[in-house]
Amino acid sequence: MASWKKVRLGEIVQINPESLTKQFPFQMIDYIDISSVGTGELRETSQYLIHEAPSRAKRLVRAGDTILSTVRPNRRSFLFLKNPKENQVVSTGFAVLRPTEHIHPRYVYYLISNQSFTDYLVSQEQGAAYPAVSMDSIKNALVLLPDMRTQEKIADILGTIDDKIELNIKINKTIDETIMTLYKYWFIEFGPFKDRGFELSELGMIPKGWKAGTLGEVIELQNGYAFKSKEWKCEGIPVIKIKNIVPPFINKEDAAYVDPSLFHRLDRFKITQGDLLIGLTGAEIGKCGIYYFEEPALLNQRVGKFYSSVHEMNTLPFVYAITKLPDFRQKILDRSTGSAQPNVSADEIKKMKIVLPPDDILKKFIRFTSNYYAMMIHNANENDRLKKLQNALLPRLLSGEMDVLDAEKHVANML
C-alpha cells in the first residue's frame, strides 16, 4: 500500500474537455442520452441531423473516456467508451471523464463503478424532484490511486471480465438475429414451402395445409399473483415485477422479495430458468423477456408467464420469435382495454391470430431454434455470474485489500 495515495478525481482526469462547436465535421450525430446507458451498458443510440439534435447534445467523447450520469446517481448509469463512433455526442446530463497521464483509462471507469463512489455521489446530490450532482462534487471526490503498473494489472483483470461479458452480449445478439431470420424466412416469406402452393386466409396468402390460428393454440398464459404490501421483505425469494422486463431478458437488479415460505404455497406462480414473461399493463404492455437465472422466482401481478400448451413440444422458442416481431406490441395494445392505463388479459393475448404450420414443420423449427434459445440463456446467466464476481473483486482491488495475483486466479478459474 506504500505506493497508493489519496487524490481528488479532478487532479487525475479532465472533466468535459470538449463540446460541440461549429467546427464539428459531421452533419449527423450519433447521440447518447441518459436513458441510453445502464450500469456499464449502452442500450441504444439515436441519430439526428446536427441542426435537429436535442439541446442537451453537446459533449464530445474519445476512445478511453468514461461517461457518468450526474442525474439520479443511485441509478448507476455510467459507461466506458472503448471505441466510440467518430460522430458520437453525449448529453450534458453526463460528465465526461478523460484520463490524464496519471491514470489508466479503464481504471477511471472502475473507480466510478465502485459502490463507494456511487454512495459518495448520492451524499452530494441536490434537488428532490430531479436529484443531481455538480461537477465540483465529482472533481472533489477522493479516490485511492496506486502506481501505474498496479492500475494496469487491476484494469486488465476487471477488463477481462468486461470483455467476456461484452462478447456474450454480441453472441446473443447474433443468436437473436439468427432466430428471427429463420422465423421470417419460414413463416413470413415461406421460403422453404413455396412449392406447396398457396391459399387465401384471413392473414393473407399462406401455404396449403397451413392455417390462420391463434397464439392460444401453442401457449398458455399464467397471470401473476397479487402480493400484499405486508409480504414484501428485504431478502428472500425474488418477485419479478413488470419493471423487471427489459427485453430480451428479465433484469433482477431491482427485484422485490418475499419470505421463502410463500414459495411453496404459490406453485402456479413460480418462475424457472427459460420462462418467457410478458407485461400486461401500462407502458410495459407487450414487452417480453426471458428469465435466465438459475435461482427460481415468483410472478407478480401485471406480469404473465407463457408456457407450452402442445404435448411433448416446448413452443417457447417459437413464441419468443413472435414476440420479437415489430408489430407484436401494437397487436397486444390493440387488444387491450383502458386508455390512460391499458390492460390486456391472458385470454385476449391467446386470441391473437398467427400463421400456424402443420405440427411436423413446427417441431422442426423448434428443434432448430431450441439450442439457440438455450445458448442465449446460458450466455446471459454466465454474464450474471461474471458481474457478481466482478462486484466482489472490484472494491477489494481498488482498496488494495486483495492481491492482484489472487484476483487473476479467481478470474482464470471462472473463465
KEKE-3310 file (N, C-alpha, C; in steps of 0.2 Angstrom, whole numbers, plus 5000, padded with zeros to 4 digits):
npx = (5004:5011:5013:5002:4990:4980:4969:4961:4948:4947:4961:4967:4959:4952:4938:4923:4930:4928:4917:4903:4905:4904:4913:4912:4914:4904:4888:4878:4874:4878:4869:4870:4859:4854:4845:4849:4859:4865:4871:4886:4882:4878:4863:4855:4857:4853:4850:4853:4851:4862:4857:4845:4846:4844:4844:4852:4862:4878:4891:4907:4916:4930:4940:4942:4937:4926:4909:4898:4883:4876:4864:4852:4861:4860:4855:4866:4872:4883:4897:4911:4919:4925:4927:4921:4910:4915:4906:4900:4890:4887:4874:4872:4869:4878:4894:4909:4923:4940:4955:4970:4989:4991:4983:4976:4966:4955:4955:4950:4936:4933:4935:4924:4914:4914:4905:4906:4909:4898:4890:4895:4892:4878:4877:4880:4871:4859:4843:4826:4815:4822:4836:4853:4871:4884:4897:4908:4907:4910:4923:4930:4929:4937:4949:4957:4973:4984:5001:5005:5008:5001:4989:4987:4987:4976:4966:4967:4963:4950:4945:4946:4935:4925:4926:4923:4910:4905:4907:4899:4887:4887:4887:4874:4866:4869:4864:4850:4847:4848:4838:4827:4829:4827:4814:4807:4810:4804:4790:4785:4790:4789:4799:4805:4794:4787:4784:4773:4761:4749:4736:4721:4720:4713:4724:4731:4739:4744:4754:4747:4738:4742:4737:4727:4729:4728:4737:4735:4734:4746:4752:4749:4745:4750:4744:4751:4753:4744:4753:4752:4756:4762:4769:4781:4798:4816:4825:4825:4814:4815:4804:4797:4793:4783:4792:4804:4805:4816:4818:4829:4828:4825:4828:4835:4839:4832:4823:4809:4806:4800:4795:4803:4794:4782:4785:4782:4769:4764:4764:4759:4763:4777:4793:4805:4821:4822:4809:4797:4792:4779:4773:4758:4751:4750:4764:4773:4766:4765:4779:4792:4802:4816:4818:4833:4840:4847:4842:4826:4810:4796:4780:4774:4759:4752:4761:4763:4766:4772:4768:4771:4757:4756:4757:4772:4780:4790:4785:4790:4802:4797:4786:4794:4800:4789:4785:4795:4793:4791:4778:4771:4769:4760:4749:4746:4743:4732:4722:4720:4712:4706:4712:4720:4728:4732:4726:4728:4721:4725:4717:4714:4726:4729:4720:4726:4729:4739:4751:4750:4759:4759:4761:4773:4781:4782:4788:4800:4805:4806:4815:4827:4829:4828:4841:4848:4840:4843:4856:4857:4851:4861:4872:4868:4866:4879:4885:4878:4884:4897:4897:4894:4905:4914:4909:4912:4926:4930:4929:4938:4950:4952:4954:4966:4966:4965:4977:4983:4987:4980:4967:4968:4969:4956:4948:4953:4949:4936:4934)
npy = (4994:5005:5013:5018:5032:5045:5055:5069:5067:5076:5079:5070:5067:5074:5084:5085:5089:5093:5101:5102:5111:5124:5119:5106:5091:5083:5080:5073:5066:5054:5050:5049:5048:5050:5040:5030:5023:5010:5002:5001:4998:5001:5004:5009:5020:5036:5044:5060:5074:5087:5100:5097:5091:5087:5099:5096:5089:5090:5086:5080:5065:5054:5039:5029:5037:5039:5040:5047:5048:5062:5064:5058:5048:5036:5027:5022:5025:5023:5022:5015:5020:5012:5011:5023:5030:5041:5052:5053:5060:5065:5068:5083:5079:5070:5068:5069:5060:5061:5053:5058:5058:5052:5041:5026:5023:5013:5011:5023:5021:5010:5015:5024:5015:5008:5004:5012:5025:5028:5029:5040:5050:5050:5056:5068:5074:5086:5093:5088:5083:5081:5075:5078:5078:5090:5096:5100:5092:5080:5082:5084:5072:5060:5048:5032:5029:5019:5015:5016:5004:4994:4999:4996:4982:4979:4985:4976:4964:4966:4971:4960:4952:4961:4961:4948:4948:4957:4951:4940:4946:4951:4939:4934:4943:4940:4927:4930:4937:4927:4918:4926:4928:4916:4913:4923:4919:4907:4908:4920:4924:4912:4904:4890:4883:4886:4878:4871:4877:4890:4897:4907:4916:4923:4929:4933:4926:4910:4895:4879:4868:4874:4886:4900:4902:4904:4912:4905:4892:4887:4891:4893:4905:4912:4922:4934:4934:4943:4951:4955:4971:4970:4958:4960:4959:4962:4953:4936:4926:4931:4942:4945:4959:4970:4980:4974:4968:4969:4969:4958:4951:4947:4958:4958:4967:4976:4969:4964:4956:4941:4931:4915:4905:4907:4903:4889:4889:4895:4888:4889:4901:4901:4905:4899:4895:4899:4903:4913:4929:4942:4959:4965:4977:4995:5006:4996:4986:4972:4970:4958:4946:4935:4924:4920:4916:4904:4903:4901:4911:4921:4926:4942:4952:4959:4954:4941:4924:4914:4897:4881:4874:4863:4846:4837:4846:4860:4875:4888:4894:4897:4905:4915:4921:4926:4936:4945:4951:4966:4972:4966:4971:4981:4974:4968:4979:4984:4975:4978:4985:5001:5018:5028:5019:5006:4989:4971:4955:4938:4929:4937:4939:4926:4925:4931:4932:4921:4914:4897:4882:4865:4852:4845:4853:4864:4857:4855:4868:4872:4862:4867:4879:4878:4875:4887:4896:4891:4893:4907:4909:4902:4911:4923:4920:4916:4929:4935:4929:4932:4946:4946:4941:4951:4962:4958:4957:4970:4981:4976:4976:4989:4995:4990:4979:4966:4955:4956:4945:4935:4938:4937:4923:4919:4924:4917:4904:4906:4909)
npz = (5000:5000:4989:4986:4985:4991:4981:4973:4961:4951:4949:4942:4931:4916:4915:4906:4893:4880:4869:4858:4843:4830:4821:4821:4811:4805:4798:4804:4819:4832:4845:4862:4875:4892:4896:4888:4893:4904:4919:4915:4902:4886:4879:4867:4854:4847:4831:4824:4813:4814:4816:4820:4832:4850:4863:4873:4868:4868:4872:4868:4864:4866:4862:4876:4886:4900:4903:4915:4922:4929:4935:4946:4954:4960:4952:4945:4932:4920:4908:4900:4886:4874:4860:4853:4841:4827:4826:4838:4851:4867:4880:4890:4902:4906:4914:4906:4908:4906:4905:4912:4910:4922:4925:4921:4908:4909:4922:4927:4924:4933:4945:4946:4945:4957:4971:4983:4977:4971:4982:4988:4978:4979:4992:4989:4981:4975:4975:4975:4967:4955:4957:4957:4954:4956:4945:4953:4964:4959:4954:4966:4973:4983:4979:4979:4973:4965:4960:4942:4936:4944:4943:4929:4930:4938:4930:4919:4924:4928:4917:4908:4912:4909:4895:4892:4895:4887:4875:4876:4875:4862:4855:4859:4853:4840:4839:4842:4831:4822:4825:4822:4809:4803:4807:4800:4787:4786:4791:4787:4774:4769:4763:4762:4758:4746:4736:4739:4735:4737:4747:4751:4766:4782:4786:4775:4760:4762:4764:4757:4768:4779:4792:4798:4813:4831:4845:4857:4853:4854:4866:4884:4896:4911:4924:4935:4953:4966:4977:4995:5003:5015:5014:5008:5008:5013:5008:5002:4993:4976:4968:4952:4945:4934:4930:4929:4917:4904:4888:4879:4890:4908:4920:4936:4945:4953:4959:4969:4986:4994:5009:5010:5013:5007:4994:4992:4993:4983:4970:4956:4952:4951:4944:4933:4926:4909:4907:4898:4900:4900:4899:4906:4907:4906:4902:4899:4893:4883:4882:4882:4890:4894:4907:4914:4925:4937:4949:4956:4955:4959:4952:4949:4950:4935:4927:4915:4912:4899:4894:4886:4877:4870:4868:4873:4867:4867:4865:4867:4861:4848:4851:4857:4846:4839:4848:4846:4834:4824:4825:4836:4849:4846:4842:4854:4861:4854:4858:4870:4885:4892:4892:4898:4906:4899:4899:4897:4895:4898:4891:4879:4874:4870:4860:4849:4832:4822:4810:4807:4805:4799:4812:4810:4804:4813:4824:4818:4817:4830:4835:4828:4833:4847:4853:4851:4858:4871:4872:4872:4885:4893:4890:4895:4908:4912:4911:4922:4932:4930:4932:4946:4951:4947:4954:4967:4967:4963:4974:4983:4976:4972:4984:4988:4996:4991:4984:4967:4961:4967:4963:4949:4948:4953:4942:4931:4935:4934:4920)
capx = (5000:5015:5013:4995:4989:4973:4969:4955:4947:4949:4968:4969:4955:4949:4930:4920:4935:4927:4910:4901:4906:4903:4919:4911:4914:4899:4881:4874:4877:4876:4868:4869:4855:4854:4841:4853:4865:4864:4877:4891:4879:4874:4857:4854:4858:4849:4853:4850:4854:4865:4853:4838:4848:4842:4848:4857:4868:4884:4898:4911:4920:4935:4941:4946:4933:4921:4904:4895:4877:4875:4857:4850:4867:4859:4854:4872:4872:4890:4899:4917:4919:4931:4928:4915:4909:4918:4901:4897:4889:4883:4870:4875:4867:4884:4901:4914:4929:4945:4961:4977:4994:4992:4979:4974:4959:4950:4955:4945:4929:4932:4934:4917:4910:4914:4899:4908:4909:4891:4887:4898:4888:4872:4878:4882:4866:4855:4836:4822:4812:4827:4842:4859:4877:4888:4904:4913:4907:4914:4930:4932:4929:4943:4949:4964:4977:4990:5006:5003:5008:4996:4982:4986:4985:4969:4962:4967:4959:4942:4943:4945:4928:4920:4927:4919:4903:4903:4907:4892:4881:4887:4885:4867:4863:4869:4859:4843:4846:4848:4832:4822:4830:4824:4807:4804:4811:4799:4784:4783:4792:4788:4804:4806:4787:4784:4782:4767:4755:4746:4728:4720:4717:4712:4730:4734:4741:4748:4755:4742:4739:4744:4731:4727:4727:4729:4743:4732:4734:4753:4754:4745:4747:4748:4744:4754:4750:4744:4756:4750:4761:4765:4773:4787:4804:4822:4828:4821:4813:4814:4797:4798:4788:4783:4798:4810:4806:4820:4819:4825:4828:4822:4833:4833:4843:4828:4818:4807:4807:4795:4798:4803:4788:4777:4787:4780:4762:4762:4767:4757:4767:4784:4796:4811:4826:4820:4802:4796:4787:4776:4770:4751:4748:4754:4769:4777:4762:4768:4786:4793:4809:4817:4821:4838:4843:4846:4838:4819:4807:4789:4777:4770:4753:4753:4766:4761:4771:4770:4771:4768:4751:4757:4760:4778:4784:4791:4784:4793:4807:4793:4783:4798:4801:4783:4785:4801:4791:4790:4771:4769:4767:4755:4744:4744:4739:4725:4718:4719:4706:4708:4716:4726:4732:4730:4727:4727:4720:4728:4713:4714:4733:4729:4716:4730:4730:4746:4751:4752:4761:4757:4765:4779:4785:4783:4793:4807:4808:4808:4821:4832:4829:4829:4848:4849:4837:4846:4863:4856:4850:4867:4877:4865:4867:4886:4886:4876:4889:4903:4896:4894:4912:4917:4907:4916:4933:4932:4931:4944:4956:4953:4956:4972:4965:4966:4982:4981:4989:4974:4962:4970:4967:4949:4946:4955:4945:4929:4933)
capy = (5000:5011:5016:5021:5038:5048:5061:5071:5064:5081:5080:5065:5067:5080:5083:5088:5093:5095:5102:5103:5118:5125:5116:5099:5090:5079:5083:5068:5064:5048:5053:5045:5051:5047:5034:5025:5020:5007:5001:4999:4995:5005:5000:5011:5027:5040:5048:5066:5079:5091:5106:5094:5087:5090:5105:5093:5085:5095:5084:5076:5060:5050:5032:5029:5041:5037:5045:5046:5052:5067:5064:5052:5044:5030:5023:5020:5025:5025:5018:5016:5021:5009:5013:5027:5032:5047:5057:5052:5065:5063:5073:5086:5075:5066:5071:5065:5059:5059:5051:5061:5053:5049:5036:5021:5024:5009:5012:5028:5018:5006:5019:5027:5009:5006:5006:5018:5031:5030:5032:5047:5055:5051:5060:5075:5076:5091:5093:5082:5080:5079:5075:5078:5081:5095:5094:5101:5086:5075:5084:5084:5066:5057:5041:5029:5028:5015:5016:5014:4996:4991:5001:4992:4975:4979:4986:4970:4959:4968:4972:4953:4950:4965:4959:4942:4950:4961:4945:4936:4950:4951:4932:4933:4947:4937:4922:4933:4939:4921:4915:4930:4927:4909:4914:4927:4915:4901:4910:4927:4923:4905:4902:4883:4880:4889:4873:4868:4880:4894:4898:4913:4915:4929:4933:4933:4920:4905:4888:4875:4864:4879:4889:4906:4900:4909:4911:4901:4885:4884:4893:4895:4911:4912:4929:4934:4934:4950:4951:4961:4975:4967:4952:4962:4958:4965:4947:4930:4924:4937:4943:4948:4964:4972:4985:4970:4966:4973:4964:4952:4947:4949:4961:4956:4971:4980:4964:4964:4949:4939:4926:4909:4901:4909:4900:4883:4889:4898:4884:4891:4907:4900:4906:4895:4897:4898:4905:4919:4933:4947:4964:4965:4983:5001:5007:4990:4981:4968:4969:4951:4944:4928:4923:4916:4915:4898:4904:4902:4917:4921:4930:4947:4954:4963:4951:4935:4919:4909:4890:4877:4870:4857:4840:4835:4851:4867:4880:4895:4897:4899:4911:4921:4924:4930:4942:4950:4955:4973:4974:4962:4975:4985:4970:4967:4986:4984:4970:4980:4990:5007:5022:5030:5014:5000:4982:4966:4949:4932:4927:4942:4938:4920:4926:4934:4927:4919:4909:4891:4877:4858:4850:4842:4859:4867:4853:4856:4874:4872:4858:4871:4885:4877:4876:4894:4899:4888:4897:4914:4909:4901:4916:4928:4918:4917:4936:4937:4926:4936:4953:4945:4940:4957:4966:4955:4959:4977:4985:4974:4978:4996:4997:4987:4974:4960:4955:4955:4938:4931:4940:4934:4916:4919:4926:4912:4899:4907:4909)
capz = (5000:5001:4983:4985:4988:4990:4977:4971:4955:4947:4949:4938:4925:4913:4915:4900:4890:4873:4867:4851:4840:4823:4818:4821:4804:4803:4798:4808:4826:4835:4851:4868:4880:4899:4896:4884:4897:4911:4923:4910:4896:4881:4876:4861:4852:4842:4825:4822:4809:4819:4817:4823:4838:4856:4865:4878:4864:4867:4874:4863:4868:4863:4865:4883:4890:4904:4904:4921:4923:4935:4937:4950:4954:4963:4946:4942:4924:4918:4903:4897:4879:4871:4853:4851:4834:4826:4827:4844:4855:4873:4883:4895:4908:4908:4915:4903:4912:4901:4909:4911:4910:4929:4927:4916:4906:4912:4929:4929:4924:4938:4951:4947:4946:4964:4975:4987:4973:4970:4989:4989:4974:4982:4998:4987:4976:4976:4972:4977:4961:4950:4961:4953:4957:4952:4943:4958:4968:4955:4954:4973:4975:4985:4977:4981:4967:4966:4954:4936:4935:4948:4939:4923:4932:4940:4924:4915:4927:4928:4909:4905:4914:4905:4888:4891:4896:4880:4869:4877:4873:4855:4853:4860:4848:4834:4840:4842:4824:4818:4826:4819:4801:4802:4808:4794:4781:4786:4792:4783:4767:4767:4758:4760:4757:4741:4731:4741:4733:4742:4748:4754:4773:4785:4787:4768:4757:4766:4761:4758:4773:4785:4794:4802:4820:4837:4849:4862:4851:4855:4873:4889:4899:4918:4927:4941:4960:4969:4984:4999:5004:5021:5012:5005:5013:5010:5005:5002:4986:4972:4964:4946:4943:4927:4928:4928:4910:4900:4883:4878:4896:4914:4924:4943:4949:4957:4961:4976:4989:4999:5013:5006:5015:5002:4988:4992:4993:4976:4965:4950:4951:4951:4938:4932:4920:4902:4906:4894:4903:4896:4903:4904:4908:4906:4897:4898:4890:4877:4882:4884:4892:4896:4914:4913:4931:4940:4955:4955:4957:4959:4947:4952:4946:4929:4923:4913:4910:4894:4894:4880:4878:4865:4871:4871:4862:4870:4860:4869:4856:4843:4853:4858:4839:4838:4852:4843:4828:4825:4826:4841:4855:4844:4842:4861:4863:4851:4861:4877:4887:4895:4888:4902:4908:4895:4902:4892:4898:4895:4885:4874:4871:4867:4854:4843:4826:4820:4805:4810:4800:4802:4818:4809:4802:4819:4828:4815:4818:4837:4835:4826:4837:4854:4855:4851:4864:4877:4872:4875:4892:4896:4890:4900:4915:4913:4912:4928:4937:4930:4936:4953:4953:4947:4960:4973:4967:4962:4979:4986:4972:4972:4991:4990:5001:4988:4979:4960:4958:4969:4958:4942:4949:4953:4936:4927:4936:4932:4913)
cpx = (5004:5015:5006:4994:4982:4974:4962:4954:4949:4956:4970:4965:4953:4941:4927:4925:4933:4919:4909:4902:4904:4908:4918:4910:4909:4892:4876:4877:4874:4875:4867:4866:4856:4851:4844:4858:4863:4870:4882:4889:4876:4869:4855:4856:4853:4853:4849:4854:4856:4861:4846:4840:4845:4847:4854:4863:4874:4891:4901:4915:4925:4936:4945:4942:4928:4916:4900:4888:4877:4868:4855:4855:4866:4857:4860:4873:4879:4892:4907:4917:4926:4932:4922:4915:4912:4913:4897:4896:4885:4879:4874:4873:4873:4890:4905:4921:4935:4952:4967:4982:4995:4988:4977:4967:4953:4949:4950:4938:4928:4932:4927:4912:4909:4908:4900:4908:4902:4888:4889:4894:4881:4872:4878:4876:4861:4848:4832:4818:4817:4834:4848:4865:4881:4894:4909:4913:4911:4921:4933:4932:4936:4943:4956:4967:4983:4995:5003:5003:5003:4989:4981:4984:4978:4964:4961:4963:4952:4940:4942:4938:4923:4920:4923:4912:4901:4903:4901:4886:4881:4885:4877:4863:4863:4864:4852:4842:4845:4841:4826:4823:4826:4817:4804:4805:4805:4792:4781:4784:4790:4793:4805:4799:4784:4781:4776:4761:4753:4738:4727:4717:4716:4718:4734:4735:4746:4749:4749:4744:4741:4737:4732:4725:4728:4735:4741:4733:4741:4755:4748:4748:4745:4749:4748:4750:4750:4746:4753:4757:4765:4769:4779:4793:4810:4826:4823:4820:4812:4807:4798:4792:4788:4789:4804:4810:4809:4822:4826:4825:4825:4828:4831:4836:4838:4822:4815:4808:4802:4799:4798:4797:4783:4778:4783:4772:4759:4765:4765:4761:4774:4787:4803:4815:4823:4813:4802:4790:4785:4772:4763:4748:4753:4759:4773:4773:4765:4775:4787:4801:4810:4820:4826:4842:4842:4841:4830:4816:4800:4786:4773:4764:4755:4758:4763:4767:4768:4772:4767:4762:4751:4760:4767:4782:4784:4791:4787:4798:4803:4789:4787:4800:4795:4783:4791:4799:4789:4783:4768:4766:4761:4748:4741:4740:4732:4720:4717:4713:4709:4713:4722:4731:4730:4731:4725:4726:4724:4724:4713:4721:4732:4724:4720:4731:4737:4746:4754:4753:4758:4762:4772:4784:4787:4788:4800:4810:4810:4814:4827:4834:4830:4836:4850:4846:4840:4853:4862:4855:4857:4872:4875:4867:4875:4888:4884:4881:4896:4903:4896:4901:4916:4916:4910:4923:4934:4933:4937:4951:4957:4955:4963:4972:4966:4972:4980:4982:4983:4968:4962:4968:4960:4946:4947:4951:4938:4928:4936)
cpy = (5006:5016:5019:5027:5041:5054:5063:5069:5070:5082:5075:5063:5074:5079:5088:5092:5096:5096:5103:5110:5118:5121:5108:5096:5085:5082:5079:5066:5057:5049:5048:5049:5047:5040:5028:5021:5017:5007:4997:4996:5001:5001:5002:5018:5030:5044:5054:5070:5084:5097:5103:5091:5090:5095:5102:5089:5090:5092:5079:5071:5057:5043:5033:5033:5037:5042:5042:5051:5056:5067:5057:5047:5037:5025:5020:5019:5028:5020:5020:5015:5018:5011:5017:5029:5039:5053:5056:5058:5063:5069:5076:5084:5070:5070:5066:5066:5057:5058:5056:5056:5050:5043:5032:5022:5020:5009:5018:5025:5014:5010:5022:5021:5007:5009:5012:5025:5033:5032:5039:5052:5056:5056:5067:5078:5082:5091:5087:5079:5078:5079:5074:5080:5086:5093:5095:5095:5081:5076:5083:5077:5063:5050:5039:5027:5025:5018:5014:5007:4993:4993:4997:4985:4974:4980:4980:4965:4960:4969:4965:4951:4954:4963:4953:4943:4953:4955:4941:4940:4951:4944:4932:4938:4944:4931:4924:4934:4932:4918:4919:4929:4921:4910:4917:4923:4910:4903:4916:4926:4917:4902:4894:4879:4882:4884:4870:4871:4885:4895:4904:4912:4922:4933:4933:4926:4916:4898:4884:4870:4868:4882:4896:4904:4906:4907:4905:4893:4882:4886:4893:4901:4912:4919:4928:4935:4941:4949:4956:4965:4973:4961:4954:4962:4961:4959:4941:4928:4930:4936:4947:4953:4966:4976:4980:4967:4971:4969:4964:4948:4950:4952:4961:4961:4975:4975:4965:4957:4948:4933:4919:4904:4902:4905:4893:4883:4892:4895:4887:4897:4907:4902:4902:4897:4895:4901:4912:4923:4939:4952:4965:4972:4989:5002:5001:4985:4978:4967:4962:4950:4937:4928:4918:4914:4907:4898:4905:4909:4916:4927:4935:4949:4959:4960:4944:4930:4914:4902:4886:4874:4864:4851:4838:4840:4858:4872:4887:4898:4900:4905:4917:4924:4928:4937:4947:4953:4962:4976:4970:4966:4979:4981:4968:4974:4986:4979:4972:4984:4995:5011:5025:5025:5007:4993:4977:4959:4944:4929:4931:4940:4931:4920:4929:4929:4927:4914:4902:4885:4870:4857:4848:4848:4863:4864:4854:4863:4875:4868:4863:4876:4884:4878:4883:4898:4897:4892:4904:4914:4907:4907:4922:4926:4918:4924:4938:4935:4930:4943:4952:4945:4947:4962:4964:4957:4966:4981:4983:4976:4985:4999:4994:4981:4967:4960:4953:4948:4933:4932:4937:4926:4915:4920:4920:4906:4900:4907:4902)
cpz = (5000:4995:4981:4988:4987:4986:4975:4963:4950:4945:4943:4931:4922:4913:4910:4896:4883:4872:4860:4849:4833:4818:4817:4813:4801:4803:4802:4814:4828:4842:4857:4874:4887:4899:4892:4887:4903:4915:4918:4904:4892:4877:4869:4860:4847:4837:4824:4817:4814:4821:4820:4830:4845:4859:4870:4874:4863:4869:4869:4867:4863:4866:4871:4888:4894:4905:4911:4921:4930:4938:4940:4950:4956:4958:4943:4935:4922:4912:4901:4889:4876:4864:4851:4844:4833:4827:4833:4848:4861:4876:4889:4902:4911:4910:4911:4906:4907:4905:4907:4911:4917:4930:4921:4914:4909:4919:4932:4929:4930:4945:4952:4947:4953:4968:4980:4984:4972:4977:4990:4984:4977:4988:4995:4982:4979:4972:4974:4971:4956:4953:4956:4957:4953:4950:4948:4963:4965:4955:4961:4976:4977:4983:4979:4974:4968:4960:4948:4934:4938:4945:4933:4924:4934:4934:4920:4918:4927:4921:4906:4906:4909:4898:4887:4891:4889:4874:4870:4874:4865:4852:4854:4855:4841:4834:4839:4835:4820:4819:4822:4811:4799:4802:4802:4788:4780:4786:4790:4776:4764:4762:4757:4758:4751:4736:4733:4738:4739:4742:4752:4761:4776:4786:4780:4765:4761:4762:4762:4764:4780:4787:4798:4809:4825:4841:4855:4860:4852:4862:4877:4892:4906:4921:4933:4948:4963:4976:4988:5001:5011:5020:5010:5010:5009:5007:5006:4995:4981:4968:4958:4945:4936:4925:4927:4921:4906:4894:4880:4884:4902:4918:4932:4948:4955:4959:4968:4979:4994:5003:5009:5008:5010:4995:4987:4992:4986:4970:4958:4948:4951:4944:4938:4926:4914:4901:4902:4898:4899:4901:4901:4905:4907:4901:4895:4894:4883:4877:4885:4886:4895:4903:4913:4919:4933:4946:4954:4958:4957:4954:4950:4947:4941:4925:4921:4911:4905:4896:4889:4882:4873:4868:4868:4866:4866:4865:4861:4864:4850:4845:4854:4851:4837:4842:4850:4837:4829:4827:4832:4847:4853:4844:4849:4863:4860:4854:4869:4879:4891:4891:4892:4904:4905:4899:4897:4896:4895:4890:4879:4870:4867:4860:4848:4838:4824:4814:4808:4805:4803:4808:4816:4807:4809:4823:4825:4817:4826:4838:4833:4830:4845:4857:4856:4857:4871:4877:4874:4882:4895:4896:4895:4907:4917:4915:4919:4933:4937:4933:4943:4955:4952:4952:4967:4973:4967:4968:4983:4983:4972:4979:4992:4994:4998:4983:4972:4958:4961:4965:4952:4943:4949:4946:4931:4928:4934:4924:4910)
residu = (MET:ALA:SER:TRP:LYS:LYS:VAL:ARG:LEU:GLY:GLU:ILE:VAL:GLN:ILE:ASN:PRO:GLU:SER:LEU:THR:LYS:GLN:PHE:PRO:PHE:GLN:MET:ILE:ASP:TYR:ILE:ASP:ILE:SER:SER:VAL:GLY:THR:GLY:GLU:LEU:ARG:GLU:THR:SER:GLN:TYR:LEU:ILE:HIS:GLU:ALA:PRO:SER:ARG:ALA:LYS:ARG:LEU:VAL:ARG:ALA:GLY:ASP:THR:ILE:LEU:SER:THR:VAL:ARG:PRO:ASN:ARG:ARG:SER:PHE:LEU:PHE:LEU:LYS:ASN:PRO:LYS:GLU:ASN:GLN:VAL:VAL:SER:THR:GLY:PHE:ALA:VAL:LEU:ARG:PRO:THR:GLU:HIS:ILE:HIS:PRO:ARG:TYR:VAL:TYR:TYR:LEU:ILE:SER:ASN:GLN:SER:PHE:THR:ASP:TYR:LEU:VAL:SER:GLN:GLU:GLN:GLY:ALA:ALA:TYR:PRO:ALA:VAL:SER:MET:ASP:SER:ILE:LYS:ASN:ALA:LEU:VAL:LEU:LEU:PRO:ASP:MET:ARG:THR:GLN:GLU:LYS:ILE:ALA:ASP:ILE:LEU:GLY:THR:ILE:ASP:ASP:LYS:ILE:GLU:LEU:ASN:ILE:LYS:ILE:ASN:LYS:THR:ILE:ASP:GLU:THR:ILE:MET:THR:LEU:TYR:LYS:TYR:TRP:PHE:ILE:GLU:PHE:GLY:PRO:PHE:LYS:ASP:ARG:GLY:PHE:GLU:LEU:SER:GLU:LEU:GLY:MET:ILE:PRO:LYS:GLY:TRP:LYS:ALA:GLY:THR:LEU:GLY:GLU:VAL:ILE:GLU:LEU:GLN:ASN:GLY:TYR:ALA:PHE:LYS:SER:LYS:GLU:TRP:LYS:CYS:GLU:GLY:ILE:PRO:VAL:ILE:LYS:ILE:LYS:ASN:ILE:VAL:PRO:PRO:PHE:ILE:ASN:LYS:GLU:ASP:ALA:ALA:TYR:VAL:ASP:PRO:SER:LEU:PHE:HIS:ARG:LEU:ASP:ARG:PHE:LYS:ILE:THR:GLN:GLY:ASP:LEU:LEU:ILE:GLY:LEU:THR:GLY:ALA:GLU:ILE:GLY:LYS:CYS:GLY:ILE:TYR:TYR:PHE:GLU:GLU:PRO:ALA:LEU:LEU:ASN:GLN:ARG:VAL:GLY:LYS:PHE:TYR:SER:SER:VAL:HIS:GLU:MET:ASN:THR:LEU:PRO:PHE:VAL:TYR:ALA:ILE:THR:LYS:LEU:PRO:ASP:PHE:ARG:GLN:LYS:ILE:LEU:ASP:ARG:SER:THR:GLY:SER:ALA:GLN:PRO:ASN:VAL:SER:ALA:ASP:GLU:ILE:LYS:LYS:MET:LYS:ILE:VAL:LEU:PRO:PRO:ASP:ASP:ILE:LEU:LYS:LYS:PHE:ILE:ARG:PHE:THR:SER:ASN:TYR:TYR:ALA:MET:MET:ILE:HIS:ASN:ALA:ASN:GLU:ASN:ASP:ARG:LEU:LYS:LYS:LEU:GLN:ASN:ALA:LEU:LEU:PRO:ARG:LEU:LEU:SER:GLY:GLU:MET:ASP:VAL:LEU:ASP:ALA:GLU:LYS:HIS:VAL:ALA:ASN:MET:LEU)
# end
